[in-house]
Each structure stands twice: as C-alpha cells, then as structure tokens.
C-alpha cells in the first residue's frame, strides 16, 4: 500500500495548506504505470507523425496533441 500526499491548492506566502492522503493498492499503481506508459507512447507517436507531415495546420494540431499527452504524463507522474 502506498500513501500519496496531495496538496489541495498552492499555498499563499505565510499560510498553511492542507494535504490529502490517498492510499493506493499495488493494482492501482500498476494502472497508473500503464497510463504513464501509454501517454509516453502516444506523445512519441504524435511527435514522430508531426515531423513527417507536410500540411502546416495538421502538423500544428498533431504537435498540440503531443503536448497534451506530455502534459497528461506529467500530471499522472505527480501522483506517484
């Protein structure tokens, strides 16, 4: 069992903040590891596809998708 401590909101200078404790089972951690792996794979695939696209609008859209997958990866990584 893993305990995670999540901050509800960023604290202001000179104030305290609340931490939320989340306990995760090994199976739940495996789900997060799978999600991390999938997001990493999808980001890489989008980056690779964007490099080979000739249409600037499509290239920009796929690059944005890659950025979103990178963002999701970072958010999931912060959970563990």
ABEGO torsion letter per residue (X at the ends): XBBBBBBABBBBBGBBBBBBBBBBBAAAAAAAAAAAAAAAAAAAAAAAAAAABABAAAAAAAAAAAAAAAAAAAAAAAAX
